[in-house]
């Protein structure tokens, strides 16, 4: 989470003011965060995955995820 976004995630309890240091992985944030990470990791291979060589690219992804 960017430092400037932390103030938007601030909440108040009886113990004081609190800010999250990381983005919560709840029902609302989990899927878009996962999609963004996958896009950043494999976005450049998007066309290759949709092509007839998809098995090759899937094998490559499996190797990447194992490391």
N, C-alpha and C positions, 0 to 999 in steps of 0.2 A: 504494500500500500504506500502510495506517495505521502510524504510528510504533510503536504498541504491539504490532503484529503482526510487526515485524522480528525480534524475539528468537525467534519461532517458526521463522523461516527461516534461522537461524544454522547454520553448518557449520564443521567444523574441518579444516584441512589441515596439512601440515608447516610451512607458512609462517605459521600463526596462525589466529585466529578471524575468520570473514567473515560478513557479513550482506548479503542482497539488498536493494536500494533500491526495486525494482519487482517486481511479481508476474511470475513466469516464464510464458511462453506455450508451454508444452509440451503434450504429449498430454493430461495430466490437467487443466490449468488453462485452456487455450485456449478450448474450447467454452463452459464456464460463464461465463468472463469476457466473451466476445463476447455471449452471451445477456443478461447483466446490462447491458452498455452499450446494446444494442438496446432492452431494456426501458425503460431510463432515457430514451432518446432518443424512442422512439415508443410507449411504453406507453399514453399517453392516447388514441392513435388506434387501439388494438387492435380495438375494436368496429367502427370505420369500415372497417378493412381487410377484415373478414370480411363486410361487408354488400354489397349490390348496387352500391354506389358505389365498389367497390374500385379501379377504374381511376383514378378521380380521386385517391384517396389514394396510389396507387402513383406517379402523376405528381408529386404533391407531394413524396413521398419522394425521387424522382429529382432534383428541384430542390434539395432540402436537401443531398443528398450531393454535388452538383456544386459547392456553395459551400464 
